[in-house]
Amino acid sequence: MLVIQVIQEMVSLALVKTYFFIYFFIFLEEVLTIFFFIDINECTLGTHNCHPQATCTNTIGSYTCACDIGYFGDGFTCGKYIILRRKIH
């Protein structure tokens, strides 16, 4: 009878340890996910390299730049469209 009780306690303790480690690793995974995937909004902080005439859009882990209406370029370098009018005689 004593042997059975000892085995039951060992199994019970093993299950407790197993559940503890499962919950610990789930918790650890969530903490690491939060720690490594905190997004820094470069647009809000002003740490982006977008042209002054471009709009910065935050993305996870980065940002994109797009020239404003009336300008052309890749967002990092923007130029203004110039409309040339030619007089016809």
N, CA, C and O of each residue as an XYZ file, in Angstrom:
356
protein
N       0.823     -1.190      0.000
C       0.000      0.000      0.000
C       0.868      1.256      0.000
O       0.568      2.227     -0.695
N       1.927      1.228      0.772
C       2.825      2.379      0.857
C       3.488      2.644     -0.491
O       3.669      3.798     -0.880
N       3.844      1.594     -1.192
C       4.489      1.732     -2.506
C       3.533      2.407     -3.482
O       3.951      3.257     -4.269
N       2.262      2.040     -3.438
C       1.267      2.630     -4.338
C       1.097      4.112     -4.029
O       1.001      4.924     -4.950
N       1.058      4.479     -2.749
C       0.936      5.878     -2.370
C       2.151      6.676     -2.846
O       2.007      7.793     -3.343
N       3.334      6.109     -2.695
C       4.558      6.786     -3.140
C       4.516      6.996     -4.651
O       4.874      8.069     -5.137
N       4.086      5.993     -5.389
C       3.993      6.100     -6.855
C       2.959      7.153     -7.240
O       3.191      7.952     -8.147
N       1.804      7.155     -6.543
C       0.765      8.147     -6.829
C       1.280      9.567     -6.570
O       1.007     10.475     -7.354
N       2.010      9.758     -5.493
C       2.556     11.076     -5.177
C       3.604     11.487     -6.213
O       3.680     12.651     -6.605
N       4.406     10.520     -6.646
C       5.413     10.823     -7.661
C       4.751     11.222     -8.981
O       5.174     12.169     -9.643
N       3.707     10.481     -9.348
C       2.978     10.808    -10.577
C       2.313     12.172    -10.435
O       2.349     12.982    -11.361
N       1.716     12.424     -9.293
C       1.062     13.704     -9.039
C       2.079     14.844     -9.111
O       1.821     15.878     -9.727
N       3.222     14.647     -8.484
C       4.284     15.663     -8.507
C       4.806     15.857     -9.922
O       5.087     16.985    -10.327
N       4.938     14.781    -10.672
C       5.400     14.877    -12.056
C       4.401     15.663    -12.896
O       4.800     16.465    -13.741
N       3.097     15.440    -12.672
C       2.080     16.194    -13.410
C       2.130     17.679    -13.054
O       2.007     18.540    -13.924
N       2.310     17.966    -11.774
C       2.417     19.363    -11.347
C       3.619     20.019    -12.009
O       3.527     21.140    -12.510
N       4.747     19.314    -12.008
C       5.945     19.859    -12.659
C       5.712     20.050    -14.154
O       6.127     21.057    -14.727
N       5.051     19.087    -14.782
C       4.775     19.180    -16.215
C       3.906     20.395    -16.507
O       4.212     21.177    -17.407
N       2.812     20.560    -15.741
C       1.943     21.714    -15.945
C       2.690     23.013    -15.689
O       2.510     23.991    -16.414
N       3.519     23.023    -14.667
C       4.300     24.224    -14.366
C       5.179     24.594    -15.559
O       5.215     25.753    -15.974
N       5.883     23.614    -16.104
C       6.773     23.907    -17.222
C       5.998     24.308    -18.472
O       6.443     25.171    -19.229
N       4.850     23.690    -18.690
C       4.027     24.079    -19.849
C       3.595     25.534    -19.702
O       3.746     26.326    -20.631
N       3.057     25.884    -18.537
C       2.621     27.266    -18.325
C       3.802     28.225    -18.347
O       3.683     29.342    -18.850
N       4.929     27.806    -17.812
C       6.114     28.656    -17.810
C       6.558     28.950    -19.242
O       6.876     30.093    -19.571
N       6.581     27.923    -20.093
C       7.020     28.146    -21.475
C       6.005     28.955    -22.271
O       6.393     29.735    -23.141
N       4.728     28.788    -21.997
C       3.716     29.630    -22.653
C       3.930     31.084    -22.240
O       3.921     31.982    -23.082
N       4.123     31.311    -20.942
C       4.380     32.656    -20.437
C       5.659     33.222    -21.041
O       5.686     34.371    -21.480
N       6.716     32.416    -21.064
C       7.998     32.854    -21.604
C       7.867     33.206    -23.081
O       8.439     34.195    -23.539
N       7.124     32.410    -23.817
C       6.921     32.685    -25.242
C       6.205     34.024    -25.436
O       6.569     34.807    -26.313
N       5.191     34.279    -24.618
C       4.468     35.547    -24.729
C       5.371     36.726    -24.377
O       5.332     37.754    -25.052
N       6.175     36.590    -23.341
C       7.087     37.668    -22.946
C       8.105     37.931    -24.047
O       8.365     39.084    -24.389
N       8.681     36.874    -24.602
C       9.660     37.046    -25.674
C       9.025     37.645    -26.921
O       9.640     38.465    -27.604
N       7.801     37.239    -27.215
C       7.100     37.808    -28.367
C       6.905     39.301    -28.171
O       7.156     40.086    -29.085
N       6.466     39.692    -27.002
C       6.268     41.111    -26.717
C       7.609     41.837    -26.749
O       7.698     42.933    -27.304
N       8.645     41.253    -26.169
C       9.952     41.899    -26.094
C      10.570     42.094    -27.468
O      11.112     43.161    -27.756
N      10.496     41.088    -28.312
C      11.172     41.167    -29.599
C      10.334     41.808    -30.699
O      10.877     42.177    -31.740
N       9.037     41.950    -30.498
C       8.195     42.502    -31.542
C       7.523     43.800    -31.134
O       6.451     44.129    -31.641
N       8.134     44.534    -30.231
C       7.611     45.856    -29.903
C       7.901     46.744    -31.103
O       9.052     46.891    -31.514
N       6.864     47.326    -31.653
C       7.028     48.164    -32.836
C       7.344     49.590    -32.414
O       6.680     50.155    -31.545
N       8.346     50.153    -33.029
C       8.703     51.547    -32.799
C       8.133     52.341    -33.967
O       8.428     52.054    -35.127
N       7.321     53.333    -33.654
C       6.700     54.139    -34.692
C       7.645     55.275    -35.073
O       7.663     56.327    -34.434
N       8.426     55.045    -36.120
C       9.400     56.036    -36.579
C       8.710     57.307    -37.063
O       9.267     58.401    -36.965
N       7.505     57.158    -37.581
C       6.768     58.317    -38.096
C       6.412     59.285    -36.971
O       6.597     60.495    -37.098
N       5.907     58.745    -35.886
C       5.534     59.582    -34.746
C       6.757     60.169    -34.063
O       6.750     61.328    -33.647
N       7.809     59.365    -33.949
C       9.027     59.830    -33.278
C       9.832     60.810    -34.125
O      10.671     61.543    -33.601
N       9.577     60.824    -35.431
C      10.334     61.701    -36.324
C      11.709     61.157    -36.657
O      12.593     61.920    -37.047
N      11.911     59.861    -36.514
C      13.218     59.260    -36.808
C      13.276     58.679    -38.212
O      14.240     58.000    -38.565
N      12.256     58.939    -39.011
C      12.220     58.443    -40.391
C      13.069     59.343    -41.291
O      13.487     60.430    -40.893
N      13.310     58.866    -42.503
C      14.095     59.628    -43.479
C      13.241     60.063    -44.665
O      13.756     60.260    -45.765
N      11.955     60.210    -44.444
C      11.078     60.630    -45.529
C      11.356     62.086    -45.902
O      11.769     62.895    -45.072
N      11.118     62.385    -47.160
C      11.246     63.750    -47.667
C      10.220     64.636    -46.953
O       9.154     64.148    -46.576
N      10.517     65.922    -46.760
C       9.533     66.816    -46.105
C       8.187     66.873    -46.834
O       7.160     67.136    -46.208
N       8.179     66.631    -48.148
C       6.930     66.646    -48.913
C       6.406     65.221    -49.131
O       5.773     64.935    -50.147
N       6.674     64.337    -48.172
C       6.204     62.950    -48.249
C       5.475     62.581    -46.965
O       5.675     63.191    -45.915
N       4.636     61.583    -47.077
C       3.898     61.083    -45.927
C       4.535     59.792    -45.450
O       4.788     58.878    -46.236
N       4.790     59.729    -44.149
C       5.369     58.543    -43.529
C       4.231     57.660    -43.024
O       3.292     58.145    -42.393
N       4.322     56.359    -43.306
C       3.334     55.390    -42.831
C       4.062     54.309    -42.052
O       4.964     53.655    -42.574
N       3.665     54.126    -40.801
C       4.300     53.123    -39.954
C       3.877     51.729    -40.377
O       2.708     51.489    -40.680
N       4.841     50.806    -40.396
C       4.569     49.385    -40.608
C       5.252     48.634    -39.472
O       6.075     49.212    -38.761
N       4.931     47.379    -39.291
C       5.533     46.610    -38.209
C       7.018     46.429    -38.506
O       7.395     45.773    -39.477
N       7.840     47.011    -37.669
C       9.288     46.883    -37.801
C       9.930     47.854    -38.765
O      11.148     47.827    -38.942
N       9.141     48.717    -39.395
C       9.717     49.635    -40.376
C       8.741     50.772    -40.654
O       7.874     51.071    -39.832
N       8.887     51.403    -41.816
C       7.970     52.446    -42.255
C       8.104     52.584    -43.766
O       9.074     52.114    -44.361
N       7.119     53.235    -44.377
C       7.193     53.530    -45.803
C       6.991     55.030    -45.990
O       6.410     55.708    -45.143
N       7.482     55.525    -47.114
C       7.334     56.933    -47.449
C       6.691     57.031    -48.823
O       7.010     56.246    -49.716
N       5.792     57.986    -48.997
C       5.151     58.218    -50.287
C       5.045     59.719    -50.489
O       4.604     60.452    -49.603
N       5.454     60.162    -51.660
C       5.393     61.595    -51.963
C       3.949     62.084    -51.919
O       3.022     61.372    -52.307
N       3.780     63.314    -51.438
C       2.457     63.920    -51.357
C       1.924     64.222    -52.760
O       2.668     64.191    -53.741
N       0.638     64.512    -52.835
C       0.001     64.853    -54.115
C       0.697     66.082    -54.697
O       0.943     67.068    -54.002
N       1.004     65.994    -55.979
C       1.697     67.082    -56.658
C       3.198     66.889    -56.699
O       3.915     67.690    -57.299
N       3.675     65.837    -56.069
C       5.106     65.524    -56.037
C       5.314     64.115    -56.574
O       4.393     63.298    -56.576
N       6.530     63.841    -57.027
C       6.850     62.512    -57.534
C       8.159     62.052    -56.901
O       8.960     62.869    -56.445
N       8.366     60.757    -56.877
C       9.588     60.187    -56.318
C       9.288     58.956    -55.490
O       8.175     58.431    -55.503
N      10.303     58.507    -54.771
C      10.162     57.276    -53.982
C       9.755     57.531    -52.537
O       9.646     56.587    -51.754
N       9.532     58.774    -52.176
C       9.148     59.111    -50.807
C      10.328     59.585    -49.988
O      10.165     60.343    -49.032
N      11.516     59.143    -50.359
C      12.725     59.612    -49.686
C      13.273     60.839    -50.417
O      13.882     61.725    -49.817
N      13.038     60.862    -51.721
C      13.373     62.010    -52.559
C      12.125     62.333    -53.354
O      11.605     61.477    -54.069
N      11.639     63.557    -53.239
C      10.431     63.966    -53.944
C      10.708     65.237    -54.736
O      11.423     66.129    -54.280
N      10.134     65.302    -55.916
C      10.241     66.496    -56.745
C       8.852     66.988    -57.090
O       7.889     66.221    -57.075
N       8.753     68.271    -57.400
C       7.456     68.869    -57.710
C       7.206     68.786    -59.205
O       8.094     69.034    -60.021
N       5.976     68.432    -59.540
C       5.588     68.453    -60.949
C       5.518     69.901    -61.403
O       4.976     70.752    -60.698
N       6.061     70.178    -62.570
C       6.007     71.515    -63.142
C       5.232     71.417    -64.453
O       5.563     70.625    -65.335
N       4.213     72.225    -64.555
C       3.417     72.235    -65.774
C       3.966     73.347    -66.670
O       3.950     74.525    -66.315
N       4.440     72.942    -67.810
C       4.961     73.906    -68.777
C       3.846     74.251    -69.757
O       3.197     73.378    -70.332
N       3.652     75.531    -69.921
C       2.631     75.984    -70.882
C       3.331     76.672    -72.021
O       4.192     77.531    -71.836
N       2.943     76.278    -73.171
C       3.554     76.843    -74.355
C       2.505     77.688    -75.069
O       1.376     77.258    -75.301
N       2.918     78.898    -75.405
C       2.020     79.798    -76.104
C       2.005     79.446    -77.594
O       3.048     79.339    -78.239
N       0.843     79.279    -78.093
C       0.711     79.002    -79.531
C       0.255     80.275    -80.219
O      -0.718     80.895    -79.790
N       0.954     80.679    -81.299
C       0.626     81.923    -82.029
C      -0.426     81.680    -83.036
O      -0.829     82.603    -83.743
